[in-house]
């Protein structure tokens, strides 16, 4: 099977969220699903709110990134998860 690189945008529920702790929980959740976490970056948006971008490498399979999106959406302090980019590795 082919490998896929996906970039996901994770939005915290508020600017007061401990971003470092959230990034640790994101990385743990990703790796527990058997997906390789390549990088996690922050980007300031406005009024102290940051978007967290997660770059992952995973097997290309039916359902794509949906299981990963669902897992990350269920984390405490996560408002939303959106796939920004997907490409073949």
C-alpha positions as CSV (number, residue, x, y, z in Angstrom):
1,X,0.0,0.0,0.0
2,X,1.0,3.6,-0.6
3,X,1.8,6.0,2.1
4,X,-0.1,9.3,2.5
5,X,1.1,12.5,4.1
6,X,-1.8,14.5,5.7
7,X,-1.8,17.9,7.4
8,X,-4.6,18.5,9.9
9,X,-5.5,21.7,11.6
10,X,-6.6,21.3,15.2
11,X,-8.4,24.2,16.9
12,X,-8.3,24.5,20.7
13,X,-11.5,25.5,22.5
14,X,-10.0,28.7,23.8
15,X,-6.8,30.7,24.0
16,X,-6.4,29.6,27.7
17,X,-5.7,26.0,26.7
18,X,-2.3,24.7,27.6
19,X,-0.9,24.2,24.1
20,X,2.1,22.2,25.0
21,X,-0.1,19.7,26.9
22,X,-2.5,19.5,24.1
23,X,0.3,18.9,21.6
24,X,1.5,16.0,23.8
25,X,-2.0,14.5,23.9
26,X,-2.4,14.9,20.1
27,X,1.0,13.1,19.5
28,X,0.0,10.3,21.8
29,X,-3.4,9.8,20.2
30,X,-1.9,9.8,16.7
31,X,0.8,7.3,17.6
32,X,-1.7,5.0,19.5
33,X,-3.6,4.7,16.2
34,X,-0.5,3.4,14.4
35,X,0.1,6.6,12.5
36,X,3.5,8.3,12.4
37,X,3.5,11.9,13.6
38,X,6.0,13.8,11.6
39,X,5.6,17.3,13.1
40,X,3.4,19.5,15.2
41,X,3.4,23.2,14.6
42,X,1.6,26.2,16.1
43,X,0.3,29.2,14.1
44,X,-1.1,32.4,15.8
45,X,-4.5,33.4,14.5
46,X,-5.9,36.3,16.6
47,X,-6.5,37.4,20.1
48,X,-4.1,34.8,21.6
49,X,-5.7,31.9,19.8
50,X,-3.4,29.4,18.0
51,X,-4.1,26.8,15.4
52,X,-2.1,23.5,15.9
53,X,-1.0,21.8,12.6
54,X,-0.3,18.1,12.8
55,X,1.7,16.5,9.9
56,X,1.3,12.7,9.8
57,X,2.3,9.8,7.6
58,X,-0.2,6.9,7.3
59,X,-1.1,4.0,5.1
60,X,-3.5,4.8,2.3
61,X,-6.7,3.0,3.1
62,X,-10.5,3.2,2.8
63,X,-11.8,5.9,5.1
64,X,-8.7,7.9,4.7
65,X,-8.1,10.4,7.6
66,X,-11.6,10.1,9.1
67,X,-10.7,7.7,12.0
68,X,-7.8,10.1,12.9
69,X,-10.0,13.1,12.7
70,X,-12.6,11.5,14.9
71,X,-10.0,10.5,17.5
72,X,-8.5,14.0,17.6
73,X,-11.9,15.6,17.8
74,X,-12.7,13.6,20.9
75,X,-9.7,15.0,22.8
76,X,-10.3,17.3,25.7
77,X,-9.8,21.0,24.8
78,X,-10.2,20.4,21.0
79,X,-12.9,22.5,19.3
80,X,-12.5,21.2,15.7
81,X,-10.2,19.2,13.4
82,X,-9.9,19.9,9.7
83,X,-7.8,18.2,7.0
84,X,-5.9,20.9,5.2
85,X,-3.8,18.9,2.8
86,X,-3.3,15.3,1.7
87,X,-0.7,13.9,-0.7
88,X,1.0,10.7,-1.6
89,X,4.4,10.1,0.1
